[in-house]
Amino acid sequence: MGFVRRRTRRRTALVVGGAAYAMGRNRGRNQGYEDQGYDEPPPAPPPPAPSAGENQMDELQRLATLHSQGVLTDEEFTAAKAKVLGL
């Protein structure tokens, strides 16, 4: 009975050892591929786009400046403001 156990242990050790050997061989082959492309830093993310609220505020300030300078009449200013606000 001890003979069977030794054979089972030996077979298990050979299977596990063979699998570890195969993994090591494949890792050595693929090592060059894993390192490619990582020398350069990733590209910087694009700057965040201004939100719709900021665009509206900028446009309203520009219209108010034009109105205060006399470039726009009261009716033109009101119409442009309604267009910007989507009314």
C-alpha positions as CSV (number, residue, x, y, z in Angstrom):
1,M,0.0,0.0,0.0
2,G,2.9,2.4,0.6
3,F,4.1,1.7,-2.9
4,V,0.9,3.1,-4.4
5,R,1.1,6.2,-2.3
6,R,4.6,7.0,-3.4
7,R,3.7,6.6,-7.0
8,T,0.7,8.9,-6.6
9,R,2.9,11.5,-4.9
10,R,5.5,11.2,-7.6
11,R,3.0,11.6,-10.4
12,T,1.5,14.6,-8.7
13,A,4.9,16.2,-8.3
14,L,5.7,15.6,-11.9
15,V,2.4,17.1,-13.1
16,V,2.8,20.2,-10.9
17,G,6.4,20.6,-11.8
18,G,5.7,20.2,-15.5
19,A,3.0,22.8,-15.4
20,A,5.3,25.3,-13.5
21,Y,8.0,24.6,-16.1
22,A,5.6,25.3,-19.0
23,M,4.4,28.5,-17.4
24,G,8.0,29.7,-16.9
25,R,8.8,29.0,-20.6
26,N,5.8,30.9,-21.9
27,R,6.5,33.8,-19.6
28,G,10.0,34.0,-20.9
29,R,8.8,34.1,-24.5
30,N,6.2,36.7,-23.9
31,Q,8.3,39.0,-21.7
32,G,9.3,41.2,-24.6
33,Y,5.7,41.7,-25.6
34,E,4.6,42.8,-22.2
35,D,7.1,45.5,-21.9
36,Q,6.4,47.1,-25.3
37,G,4.5,50.4,-25.3
38,Y,5.0,51.3,-21.6
39,D,8.1,53.5,-22.0
40,E,6.0,56.5,-23.0
41,P,3.6,58.0,-20.4
42,P,-0.1,57.9,-21.3
43,P,-1.4,60.8,-23.2
44,A,-2.8,63.7,-21.1
45,P,-6.6,63.8,-20.9
46,P,-8.2,66.6,-22.7
47,P,-9.2,69.7,-20.7
48,P,-12.7,69.6,-19.4
49,A,-15.2,71.3,-21.7
50,P,-16.9,74.3,-20.2
51,S,-20.4,73.5,-19.0
52,A,-23.5,74.9,-20.7
53,G,-24.0,77.2,-17.7
54,E,-20.6,78.8,-18.1
55,N,-21.2,79.3,-21.9
56,Q,-24.5,81.0,-21.2
57,M,-23.0,83.2,-18.5
58,D,-20.1,84.3,-20.8
59,E,-22.6,85.0,-23.6
60,L,-24.9,87.0,-21.3
61,Q,-22.0,89.0,-20.0
62,R,-20.9,89.8,-23.6
63,L,-24.4,90.8,-24.5
64,A,-24.7,93.0,-21.4
65,T,-21.4,94.7,-22.3
66,L,-22.6,95.4,-25.9
67,H,-25.9,96.7,-24.5
68,S,-24.2,99.0,-22.0
69,Q,-22.0,100.4,-24.8
70,G,-25.0,101.2,-26.9
71,V,-24.3,98.7,-29.6
72,L,-27.5,96.8,-28.9
73,T,-30.9,98.3,-28.4
74,D,-33.2,97.2,-25.6
75,E,-35.3,95.0,-28.0
76,E,-32.2,93.4,-29.5
77,F,-30.7,92.7,-26.1
78,T,-34.0,91.1,-24.9
79,A,-34.2,89.0,-28.0
80,A,-30.6,87.8,-27.8
81,K,-30.9,87.1,-24.1
82,A,-34.0,85.0,-24.8
83,K,-32.2,83.1,-27.5
84,V,-29.2,82.3,-25.3
85,L,-31.4,81.2,-22.4
86,G,-33.6,79.1,-24.8
87,L,-36.8,80.9,-24.0
